[in-house]
Amino acid sequence: MVVTKDTVIGEILDADNSTAPFFMQMGMHCLGCPASRGESLADACAVHGVDVEEMIEVLNQHLAKQQ
């Protein structure tokens, strides 16, 4: 999986639940909430004041290591 700004949070978590801590670190503590799982990465980052490009890089590096 390659994460983009348009990737939905739920898709990322379903692909690899070891990504959850990255969302928790950005202040997204409501990962089980249907609303948060349906947000795009860009929307979640905007709400939580996180640079989406940095988050994309972190998540893609993490997912690449899991392969």
N, C-alpha and C positions, 0 to 999 in steps of 0.2 A: 504494500500500500504506500502511496505517496500522498502526503497531506498537502493541501492547498488552502488558501484563505476561504474557499467555498466549501471545504469538507465539513460535514455535519459532525458535531461532537459525538453523538451516539455511534456513528460509523467508526470513528477513531477508537472509542472504547470497546466496541464489539470486535474490532480487528485485533486489538491487543489491550487487555485491561491493565497491563503494567504501565500504561500511559496516565492512569488516574492521578498519581502524585504530581505530575506536571500541572494538571488543572487545579489541584488543591493548592499548590504553591502560588498560583496566580490569584487565589482568593475565590475560586469557583468551588464552593463547598456543597453545592446542591446537585451533584452529578446524577443522583437518582431521579431528579425531578424531570418529568416529561418535557417541560418547556426548555430546560437547559440542554437536554439530549438532542433537541431539535434545532438548536442554534448552529449557525455556521461558526467556524473558528474565528472569522473576522468579527462577527457580531459579539461573540463572547469576549474577545480581546478588547474590543472597544468599550464594552460595559465595565470591564475590570482594569482598564488603564494599562494594558500590556501591548507591547509592540508585536503586531501579528507576524511580521517577517521573522523576528527572533524566535517566536513560538513555533513557527513552521520549521525553522532550522533545527531547533531542539528536538521536536517530535520526529522529524524525518531521520535525524541522526540516531535517535533511540530506536526507532523501528528498523533501521538498517542493521543495527547491532543484534537485533532479535532474530534476524534471518539465519 
